[in-house]
């Protein structure tokens, strides 16, 4: 990841008939990262995406993509982005290749490059067999159309893609395939804004996550940061497993600067700390001749973070 932002909003606001659906939203997505945009229905996710795409104007504030203002320069933005809505539409009497050829022409992709890119995209999303069989898209399953939608979005090699429920309708194998594909897009120079209700999928591939509620940003950051903020009061929780129960280690670890609390359960100690103190804790354990099995920072579940916040808000 870089510190250059592919997407930025500043006090972005949208109101309809006096009802504010996006409220002074400040959001930043770095180049070459996968960003998860979460929130319940009505949180303002789709409206935010539409403003970033230049498809609807904000009531106040600004949205920019790759340095271009989405309201004042929507054509430049559209040249640089791809958008996959939850429900994808195609010409159903045409084949996948014919549909992609049409999209390539709309995006002014040179003819000599078009067929090569189409073949690459169909291979990437796993639709080469249907292409060879000349199957029309009207005979595709929902999952197959979803795969074709990914190819549609990527054929112009966008700098930023917005994906709304991209694994909808896919079987488990297809889900894994598409998630691997999305996770690799930053290596190809593409930033991803992923909106999904499948939290485990977001957790698997997103480096940074933002949660919206009632049009406002609730929290954003890495999963570890969100977990600490939502579940441990901003503290690190370091889990230390030893070969045998060692109650005396609570005193030893508790004396380390930055450790605020130590709990013990069997052979596992949990230390609440201000920073990541694994090296200091491991050194103290070794110096006291206690066999150390493993030491790690507690991992957080996005589902726990999400549900805890909305349970408290509700």
C-alpha positions in Angstrom: 0.0 0.0 0.0 1.0 3.6 -0.4 0.1 6.9 1.3 -1.4 8.2 -1.9 -5.2 8.2 -1.9 -7.2 6.8 -4.7 -10.5 7.9 -3.2 -11.2 10.9 -0.8 -14.3 12.5 0.5 -14.4 15.7 2.5 -17.6 16.5 4.4 -19.5 14.7 1.7 -23.3 15.2 2.2 -26.4 14.1 0.4 -30.0 15.0 1.2 -33.2 14.0 -0.5 -36.4 16.0 0.3 -34.8 17.2 3.6 -33.6 13.8 4.7 -29.8 13.5 5.0 -28.6 10.1 3.8 -24.9 10.8 3.8 -23.8 13.2 6.5 -20.4 15.0 6.3 -18.6 11.9 5.4 -14.7 12.0 5.5 -13.3 8.9 3.9 -9.9 8.0 2.4 -8.9 4.9 0.5 -5.2 4.4 -0.4 -4.0 3.4 -3.8 -3.5 -0.4 -4.2 -5.6 -1.5 -1.2 -8.8 -3.4 -0.7 -11.2 -1.3 1.4 -14.3 -2.8 2.9 -17.3 -0.4 3.1 -19.8 -1.8 5.6 -23.1 -0.8 7.2 -26.7 -1.9 7.5 -29.2 -1.2 4.8 -29.9 2.5 4.6 -26.5 3.4 6.0 -25.6 5.5 2.9 -23.1 3.1 1.2 -24.7 3.0 -2.3 -25.3 6.8 -2.3 -21.7 7.4 -1.3 -20.5 5.2 -4.2 -22.8 7.0 -6.7 -21.4 10.3 -5.7 -17.8 9.0 -6.1 -18.7 7.7 -9.5 -20.2 11.1 -10.5 -23.6 9.6 -11.0 -25.3 11.8 -8.5 -24.3 15.3 -7.1 -23.6 15.9 -3.5 -25.6 18.4 -1.5 -22.4 19.6 0.1 -18.8 18.6 0.4 -16.6 17.0 -2.2 -15.7 13.5 -3.6 -12.6 12.8 -5.6 -11.1 9.8 -7.4 -7.5 9.7 -8.4 -7.3 13.4 -7.9 -10.3 14.2 -10.1 -13.4 15.9 -8.6 -16.3 13.5 -9.2 -18.8 16.3 -9.6 -16.8 18.7 -11.8 -14.9 16.1 -13.8 -17.1 13.0 -14.0 -15.9 11.9 -17.4 -12.3 11.6 -16.2 -13.5 9.7 -13.2 -15.6 7.3 -15.3 -12.5 6.6 -17.5 -10.6 5.5 -14.4 -13.1 3.5 -12.5 -15.2 0.3 -12.8 -18.4 -0.4 -11.0 -20.1 -3.7 -10.4 -23.6 -3.3 -9.0 -25.3 -6.1 -7.1 -27.6 -6.9 -10.1 -25.6 -7.0 -13.3 -27.3 -6.5 -16.7 -26.0 -7.8 -20.1 -27.3 -8.4 -23.6 -28.7 -11.9 -23.0 -28.8 -12.8 -26.7 -25.1 -12.3 -27.0 -22.2 -14.4 -25.9 -19.8 -13.4 -23.1 -17.2 -12.4 -25.6 -19.6 -10.4 -27.7 -20.8 -8.5 -24.5 -17.2 -7.8 -23.5 -16.3 -6.7 -27.1 -19.1 -4.2 -26.9 -17.8 -2.9 -23.5 -14.3 -2.6 -25.0 -15.6 -0.6 -27.9 -17.4 1.8 -25.5 -14.2 2.3 -23.6 -12.2 3.0 -26.8 -9.9 0.0 -26.3 -7.9 -0.5 -29.5 -9.2 -3.3 -31.7 -5.8 -5.1 -31.7 -5.9 -5.2 -27.9 -9.5 -6.1 -27.4 -9.5 -9.8 -28.2 -6.4 -10.4 -26.1 -7.9 -8.6 -23.1 -11.2 -10.5 -23.5 -9.4 -13.8 -23.5 -7.5 -12.8 -20.4 -10.6 -11.7 -18.6 -12.6 -14.8 -19.4 -9.7 -17.0 -18.3 -9.3 -14.9 -15.1 -13.0 -15.3 -14.1 -13.3 -19.0 -15.2 -15.6 -18.6 -18.2 -13.4 -20.0 -21.0 -15.5 -23.1 -21.4 -18.7 -21.1 -21.9 -16.9 -18.9 -24.4 -15.7 -21.8 -26.5 -19.2 -23.2 -26.5 -20.7 -20.0 -27.7 -23.3 -20.0 -24.9 -25.4 -16.9 -24.8 -25.5 -15.0 -21.6 -29.3 -15.6 -21.3 -28.5 -19.2 -20.4 -26.0 -18.2 -17.7 -26.7 -18.8 -14.0 -26.6 -15.9 -11.6 -23.2 -16.9 -10.5 -21.9 -17.0 -14.1 -23.3 -13.6 -14.7 -21.5 -12.4 -11.6 -18.2 -13.7 -13.0 -18.9 -12.0 -16.3 -19.6 -8.8 -14.4 -16.1 -8.9 -12.8 -14.6 -9.3 -16.3 -16.8 -6.4 -17.6 -15.4 -4.2 -14.8 -11.8 -5.1 -15.3 -11.5 -5.1 -19.1 -10.5 -1.5 -19.2 -7.9 -2.0 -16.4 -9.4 0.6 -14.1 -7.4 2.4 -11.3 -10.3 2.0 -8.9 -13.2 -0.5 -8.8 -16.4 -0.4 -6.7 -17.8 -3.9 -6.1 -21.3 -4.3 -4.5 -21.8 -7.9 -3.3 -19.5 -9.4 -5.9 -19.9 -13.0 -4.7 -23.7 -13.0 -4.8 -25.0 -16.2 -6.4 -21.7 -18.0 -6.4 -21.1 -21.5 -5.0 -18.2 -21.9 -2.4 -15.6 -22.7 -5.0 -16.7 -19.7 -7.1 -16.6 -17.5 -4.0 -13.0 -18.5 -3.2 -12.0 -17.9 -6.8 -13.5 -14.4 -6.9 -12.1 -13.4 -3.5 -8.6 -14.5 -4.6 -9.1 -12.5 -7.7 -10.2 -9.4 -5.8 -7.4 -9.8 -3.3 -4.8 -9.8 -6.1 -6.1 -6.6 -7.8 -3.9 -4.2 -5.8 -0.9 -6.0 -7.3 -2.2 -5.1 -10.7 -2.4 -1.4 -9.7 -6.2 -1.3 -8.9 -7.7 -0.1 -5.6 -10.9 -1.8 -4.5 -13.9 -0.5 -2.6 -15.9 -3.6 -1.6 -19.4 -3.4 -0.2 -20.7 -6.6 1.2 -22.8 -8.1 4.0 -20.6 -11.2 4.0 -18.4 -10.1 6.9 -16.0 -13.1 6.8 -15.3 -12.3 3.1 -14.5 -8.7 3.9 -12.3 -9.8 6.8 -10.4 -12.2 4.5 -9.3 -9.7 1.8 -9.7 -6.1 3.1 -6.7 -4.3 4.5 -8.9 -1.4 5.8 -12.5 -1.3 6.8 -15.0 1.6 7.2 -18.4 1.2 8.9 -21.3 3.6 8.2 -24.5 4.1 10.1 -27.2 6.6 9.3 -25.0 8.3 6.8 -22.1 8.9 9.1 -18.8 7.2 9.5 -18.7 5.2 12.7 -15.1 3.9 12.6 -12.5 3.0 10.1 -9.0 1.5 10.1 -7.3 -1.9 10.0 -9.1 -4.9 11.5 -6.7 -4.9 14.4 -7.3 -1.2 15.2 -11.1 -1.6 14.9 -11.0 -4.6 17.2 -9.0 -2.8 19.8 -11.2 0.3 19.6 -14.5 -1.7 19.8 -13.7 -4.6 22.0 -10.7 -3.8 24.2 -10.9 -0.1 24.9 -7.9 0.6 22.6 -5.7 -1.9 24.3 -3.6 -4.7 22.8 -4.4 -8.1 24.3 -1.3 -10.3 24.1 -1.9 -14.0 24.6 0.9 -16.0 26.2 0.8 -19.8 26.3 3.3 -21.6 28.5 4.1 -25.3 28.9 2.7 -25.4 32.4 0.5 -23.2 34.7 2.6 -20.4 36.2 0.7 -18.0 38.4 3.9 -16.3 39.4 4.2 -15.0 35.8 1.3 -12.6 36.4 3.5 -10.6 38.8 6.5 -10.7 36.4 4.5 -9.6 33.4 2.5 -7.1 35.4 5.7 -5.2 36.3 6.5 -4.5 32.6 6.0 -0.9 31.7 2.9 -0.5 29.6 1.1 -3.6 31.0 -2.2 -2.6 32.7 -3.7 -6.0 33.5 -2.8 -9.7 33.4 -5.3 -12.6 33.6 -4.5 -16.3 33.7 -6.5 -19.3 32.6 -4.7 -22.6 32.8 -1.5 -22.3 30.8 -2.6 -19.1 29.0 -2.0 -15.6 30.2 -3.6 -12.5 28.7 -1.9 -9.2 29.1 -3.6 -5.9 28.3 -1.0 -3.4 27.1 -0.7 0.0 25.6 1.5 -1.1 22.7 2.7 -4.4 21.2 5.0 -5.6 24.0 5.5 -9.2 22.8 9.3 -9.0 22.7 9.5 -7.6 26.3 7.1 -10.2 27.6 8.9 -13.1 25.9 12.2 -11.9 27.3 10.7 -11.8 30.8 9.3 -15.3 30.4 12.7 -16.7 29.2 14.6 -15.0 31.9 12.4 -16.7 34.5 13.0 -20.2 32.9 9.4 -20.7 32.0 9.0 -22.8 28.8 7.2 -20.6 26.2 4.9 -22.4 23.7 3.6 -19.3 21.8 2.9 -15.6 22.1 0.6 -13.6 19.9 -1.6 -10.6 19.7 -5.3 -11.4 20.1 -7.0 -11.6 16.7 -10.5 -10.1 16.3 -13.5 -11.2 14.4 -15.1 -8.6 12.1 -18.5 -10.1 13.0 -17.9 -9.5 16.7 -16.8 -5.9 16.0 -19.8 -5.2 13.8 -22.4 -6.8 16.0 -21.1 -5.3 19.2 -21.3 -1.8 17.7 -24.8 -2.1 16.2 -26.1 -3.9 19.3 -24.9 -0.9 21.4 -26.3 1.6 18.9 -29.6 -0.2 18.5 
